[in-house]
């Protein structure tokens, strides 16, 4: 029988194998960056969002940049040049701020915000240098003649306002604007530029993830179309390729209410026409009426004033009963016109009058500055957002002014009741002139002979 010592020697290899199999795995040779994928409560980004720089924090959320900045903080130190709230509330041009907050200008807003973030640590005692920002542009840090620190055209008024292990925040007195954003803002009213560019809808945001939806990849050249050619040409099921049917067809092939809903959603996504869409849906029942017209086969061209134009309307102009409806009716043309067709018409004929649903008023259109101009005088409007929505029945053209008829008073009706006052006025005028002539004749006869011989002069 084996001794206990020999038994222990035989069991020793099994004990070592069991020990190493239960040992924890070896640590990886490389660690992920500290804070990668998440940030701690002592981060400079958290400090910025909780600081008194509330305006820039709100813009960061509206620009959907929180995730981008979180990932950047996990990889780099950050220097933030935060504008004071007054620079965004009072000192910023209202039109420029409205331009930044429009959904279609989300890329411009993101570029402007990222210009204030530098992926390196810049202390308050910096030396003049150029640094590349997260937007890709460079900013200049220098001292002016009076010795104040400046960032491009902004002055650093609160150096080292907030200091954290992964970054620092310097307070500045004005907003930093990239040149590309300034050029986009200046081009927004260039009629020659917008008339040659196909309008693109505003970026869509996925409500579940609060991120931008990725656009579908373009089809390669030569690939077959997604829809058959016949379906693309035909305006509806069981109808050969042809223009829209005349009114009162009675077949009701088309769901006009769905088309009106689509065009209103397009207005909202396009950006800058929320007030007009709000009047159609909430303030009046015109959206339902337009849907009924389209279902019957009518076609419409909508001249949609943008939010800047609608903001100029006074409370008196909208408070009268039926005033919003009358304003919208004057912007509805019972024809299907695109920007190209209207421009060709005014180029050919010089001046074109379009009927409106506000009878009997018409809209006068003429060519001006390479575009179409509606109305006359100071109340005229330019077509500057062409073909926002076109589906063969509804055409939406963006204009920059709310149009009003040149004469708000309705003309006198042509009925018999309307003719009597005019006839009576003419008779009274003729009688008055006849009495003056008779009086003059009797006076002349009184000089030459006895006027009593004439019965009409007695």
SEMI-710497 format. One line per 5 residues: number of its first residue (from 1); for each residue x negated, y, z negated of C-alpha. Coordinates in steps of 0.02 Angstrom, whole numbers, plus 50000, padded with zeros to 5 digits. Layout:
REM SEMI-710497
NUM = X/Y/Z | ...
***
This chain:
REM SEMI-710497
1 = 50000/50000/50000 | 49932/50172/50050 | 49880/50292/49914 | 49973/50457/49888 | 49819/50551/49949
6 = 49822/50462/50117 | 50008/50496/50132 | 49980/50683/50107 | 49844/50684/50240 | 49961/50599/50363
11 = 50102/50725/50329 | 49990/50878/50344 | 50009/50899/50536 | 50199/50893/50520 | 50197/51027/50384
16 = 50091/51144/50493 | 50206/51117/50642 | 50360/51157/50538 | 50278/51315/50468 | 50230/51388/50638
21 = 50399/51347/50714 | 50489/51448/50579 | 50368/51595/50586 | 50436/51758/50662 | 50393/51791/50845
26 = 50242/51895/50886 | 50270/52083/50900 | 50271/52152/51077 | 50113/52230/51138 | 50201/52388/51195
31 = 50337/52485/51104 | 50475/52585/51186 | 50461/52772/51164 | 50519/52836/50998 | 50701/52884/51008
36 = 50723/52810/51183 | 50908/52793/51220 | 50959/52879/51058 | 50916/53034/50958 | 50907/53059/50771
41 = 50990/53193/50668 | 50828/53293/50658 | 50815/53312/50847 | 50801/53482/50929 | 50951/53440/51039
46 = 51062/53407/50888 | 50998/53568/50810 | 51044/53664/50968 | 51221/53593/50973 | 51246/53636/50788
51 = 51165/53808/50796 | 51241/53980/50819 | 51202/53971/51006 | 51378/53910/51038 | 51400/53978/51214
56 = 51253/53883/51288 | 51309/53727/51193 | 51482/53737/51273 | 51405/53757/51445 | 51298/53602/51416
61 = 51454/53500/51381 | 51548/53572/51530 | 51399/53534/51643 | 51399/53350/51585 | 51215/53361/51537
66 = 51218/53285/51362 | 51161/53113/51419 | 51024/53187/51530 | 50956/53291/51387 | 50964/53145/51266
71 = 50859/53040/51383 | 50736/53183/51406 | 50716/53208/51218 | 50678/53023/51202 | 50531/53040/51322
76 = 50465/53218/51298 | 50458/53361/51178 | 50575/53502/51226 | 50563/53690/51225 | 50732/53775/51238
81 = 50755/53957/51286 | 50930/53987/51217 | 51022/54147/51270 | 51115/54238/51132 | 51304/54225/51137
86 = 51326/54408/51186 | 51228/54376/51346 | 51361/54252/51402 | 51515/54335/51328 | 51495/54520/51370
91 = 51340/54547/51474 | 51374/54415/51607 | 51468/54466/51765 | 51646/54395/51750 | 51648/54344/51933
96 = 51482/54253/51913 | 51546/54162/51757 | 51705/54113/51849 | 51596/54050/51992 | 51495/53940/51873
101 = 51649/53865/51790 | 51735/53814/51953 | 51730/53624/51973 | 51658/53634/52148 | 51506/53729/52081
106 = 51457/53598/51952 | 51285/53575/52032 | 51249/53761/52016 | 51299/53759/51832 | 51186/53610/51799
111 = 51038/53694/51886 | 51065/53852/51783 | 51072/53758/51617 | 50919/53650/51653 | 50817/53806/51693
116 = 50819/53844/51506 | 50735/53677/51459 | 50548/53644/51476 | 50487/53465/51445 | 50340/53518/51338
121 = 50312/53604/51171 | 50279/53791/51190 | 50240/53880/51025 | 50280/54062/50994 | 50095/54108/51010
126 = 50085/54051/51191 | 49967/54117/51322 | 50030/54178/51492 | 50067/54029/51602 | 50192/53951/51721
131 = 50294/53801/51665 | 50406/53687/51767 | 50581/53666/51695 | 50701/53519/51702 | 50786/53606/51849
136 = 50627/53588/51951 | 50593/53776/51959 | 50449/53864/51873 | 50467/54003/51744 | 50336/54130/51697
141 = 50285/54164/51516 | 50192/54327/51487 | 50178/54483/51380 | 50236/54651/51445 | 50145/54816/51419
146 = 50225/54841/51249 | 50165/54670/51191 | 50334/54582/51190 | 50346/54402/51247 | 50452/54377/51403
151 = 50519/54232/51504 | 50543/54290/51683 | 50663/54439/51661 | 50721/54392/51485 | 50640/54447/51322
156 = 50609/54324/51180 | 50700/54407/51035 | 50693/54260/50911 | 50533/54159/50931 | 50534/53993/50840
161 = 50718/54015/50796 | 50733/53828/50766 | 50584/53710/50749 | 50600/53521/50748 | 50472/53379/50765
166 = 50522/53349/50946 | 50543/53528/51004 | 50572/53711/50973 | 50708/53838/51016 | 50666/54018/51062
171 = 50808/54145/51069 | 50813/54257/51224 | 50919/54409/51261 | 50987/54364/51434 | 51028/54218/51546
176 = 50898/54142/51663 | 50971/54120/51838 | 50886/54012/51971 | 50866/54089/52142 | 50964/53947/52222
181 = 51114/53980/52110 | 51107/54167/52147 | 51103/54129/52334 | 51253/54013/52319 | 51348/54149/52226
186 = 51306/54279/52359 | 51356/54162/52500 | 51529/54126/52430 | 51605/54276/52521 | 51502/54262/52681
191 = 51638/54235/52811 | 51517/54184/52948 | 51442/54051/52835 | 51601/53972/52768 | 51686/53966/52938
196 = 51552/53847/53003 | 51547/53730/52852 | 51668/53588/52826 | 51751/53613/52655 | 51700/53482/52528
201 = 51806/53439/52377 | 51748/53470/52201 | 51648/53332/52116 | 51760/53203/52032 | 51731/53157/51850
206 = 51771/52983/51787 | 51884/53013/51634 | 51829/52850/51553 | 51641/52886/51553 | 51646/53076/51573
211 = 51519/53061/51714 | 51521/53107/51896 | 51590/52976/52012 | 51464/52914/52139 | 51510/52946/52319
216 = 51530/52797/52433 | 51381/52762/52544 | 51405/52829/52721 | 51440/52700/52854 | 51292/52661/52968
221 = 51294/52728/53144 | 51389/52617/53264 | 51491/52528/53131 | 51677/52500/53168 | 51799/52623/53090
226 = 51875/52583/52921 | 52050/52604/52994 | 52113/52561/53167 | 52117/52706/53288 | 52305/52688/53307
231 = 52333/52709/53119 | 52223/52864/53118 | 52322/52945/53259 | 52499/52895/53213 | 52583/53018/53092
236 = 52686/52881/53011 | 52740/52700/53021 | 52832/52643/53178 | 52799/52809/53266 | 52686/52825/53417
241 = 52545/52953/53409 | 52636/53119/53425 | 52659/53284/53335 | 52769/53293/53182 | 52954/53266/53221
246 = 53074/53411/53227 | 53179/53461/53076 | 53333/53363/53033 | 53277/53200/53112 | 53369/53103/52976
251 = 53246/52959/52978 | 53150/53013/52824 | 52992/52922/52875 | 52882/53033/52769 | 52874/53055/52582
256 = 52862/53244/52575 | 52852/53249/52385 | 52698/53139/52387 | 52616/53249/52518 | 52654/53405/52415
261 = 52579/53319/52262 | 52423/53275/52363 | 52399/53452/52424 | 52421/53525/52249 | 52294/53401/52180
266 = 52176/53451/52320 | 52196/53634/52271 | 52150/53594/52091 | 52001/53485/52137 | 51941/53611/52265
271 = 51928/53741/52128 | 51981/53922/52119 | 52167/53899/52156 | 52236/53841/51988 | 52350/53993/51965
276 = 52435/53968/52134 | 52460/53783/52097 | 52530/53827/51924 | 52661/53942/52002 | 52715/53806/52125
281 = 52734/53673/51991 | 52774/53757/51824 | 52837/53934/51853 | 52952/53891/51999 | 53031/53740/52082
286 = 52952/53778/52250 | 52850/53618/52250 | 53011/53516/52252 | 53086/53626/52389 | 52929/53609/52495
291 = 52932/53421/52472 | 53112/53415/52532 | 53069/53518/52686 | 52923/53406/52732 | 53031/53252/52708
296 = 53155/53325/52833 | 53016/53347/52961 | 52971/53530/52938 | 52790/53585/52947 | 52714/53720/52837
301 = 52559/53828/52832 | 52520/53891/52657 | 52416/54048/52634 | 52352/54018/52457 | 52279/54167/52360
306 = 52134/54117/52249 | 52127/54143/52061 | 52039/54311/52078 | 52182/54377/52184 | 52317/54305/52070
311 = 52234/54384/51918 | 52266/54557/51994 | 52455/54534/51987 | 52537/54638/51852 | 52668/54579/51729
316 = 52798/54691/51812 | 52772/54604/51979 | 52807/54434/51902 | 52938/54477/51770 | 53082/54520/51887
321 = 53203/54376/51920 | 53152/54282/52076 | 52992/54383/52099 | 52872/54232/52095 | 52979/54141/52223
326 = 52983/54292/52339 | 52793/54309/52327 | 52766/54126/52371 | 52896/54130/52512 | 52798/54269/52595
331 = 52644/54156/52597 | 52734/54008/52682 | 52732/54003/52872 | 52853/53878/52953 | 52721/53824/53079
336 = 52571/53708/53073 | 52418/53817/53097 | 52237/53779/53061 | 52096/53904/53043 | 52040/53866/53220
341 = 52212/53887/53298 | 52245/54052/53209 | 52073/54120/53252 | 52093/54072/53435 | 52264/54156/53438
346 = 52204/54321/53366 | 52051/54320/53478 | 52162/54297/53631 | 52308/54410/53590 | 52227/54533/53469
351 = 52376/54536/53351 | 52493/54392/53307 | 52652/54399/53203 | 52697/54243/53104 | 52870/54211/53032
356 = 52879/54178/52845 | 53008/54095/52733 | 53042/54267/52660 | 53162/54324/52795 | 53156/54437/52891
361 = 52978/54485/52847 | 52832/54431/52954 | 52644/54424/52927 | 52531/54513/53049 | 52364/54428/53086
366 = 52216/54500/53180 | 52032/54459/53206 | 51907/54544/53090 | 51726/54506/53045 | 51729/54337/53130
371 = 51881/54277/53033 | 52069/54303/53023 | 52138/54454/52929 | 52318/54458/52868 | 52416/54615/52826
376 = 52372/54798/52846 | 52278/54929/52747 | 52217/54899/52570 | 52335/54752/52544 | 52257/54649/52683
381 = 52180/54478/52650 | 52041/54379/52733 | 52048/54194/52770 | 51889/54140/52681 | 51924/53959/52627
386 = 51977/53874/52790 | 52071/53709/52801 | 52073/53666/52616 | 52206/53536/52655 | 52268/53478/52826
391 = 52370/53322/52857 | 52470/53364/53013 | 52619/53435/52917 | 52545/53543/52780 | 52401/53660/52811
396 = 52325/53758/52666 | 52215/53910/52702 | 52131/54007/52562 | 52145/54197/52561 | 52069/54326/52444
401 = 52220/54441/52413 | 52403/54420/52369 | 52506/54482/52517 | 52661/54590/52504 | 52779/54648/52643
406 = 52743/54825/52704 | 52923/54873/52665 | 53001/54789/52514 | 53176/54852/52555 | 53283/54739/52663
411 = 53349/54816/52824 | 53531/54869/52844 | 53637/54723/52907 | 53699/54730/53085 | 53881/54689/53040
416 = 54033/54800/53063 | 54022/54861/52885 | 53847/54921/52920 | 53898/55014/53079 | 54036/55122/53004
421 = 53923/55238/52903 | 53812/55267/53054 | 53962/55306/53168 | 54037/55422/53038 | 53872/55514/53020
426 = 53858/55538/53208 | 54038/55602/53219 | 54009/55725/53078 | 53849/55786/53160 | 53938/55811/53327
431 = 54084/55902/53245 | 53964/56016/53151 | 53871/56063/53310 | 54037/56090/53405 | 54099/56209/53268
436 = 53942/56315/53280 | 53956/56330/53469 | 54142/56377/53457 | 54105/56511/53328 | 53968/56584/53438
441 = 54084/56582/53592 | 54224/56671/53499 | 54102/56804/53438 | 54047/56840/53617 | 54228/56849/53677
446 = 54269/56967/53534 | 54143/57092/53602 | 54210/57084/53781 | 54399/57066/53751 | 54531/57032/53621
451 = 54493/56860/53541 | 54676/56841/53486 | 54720/56792/53663 | 54629/56626/53634 | 54718/56507/53515
456 = 54558/56414/53472 | 54478/56573/53404 | 54622/56613/53286
***
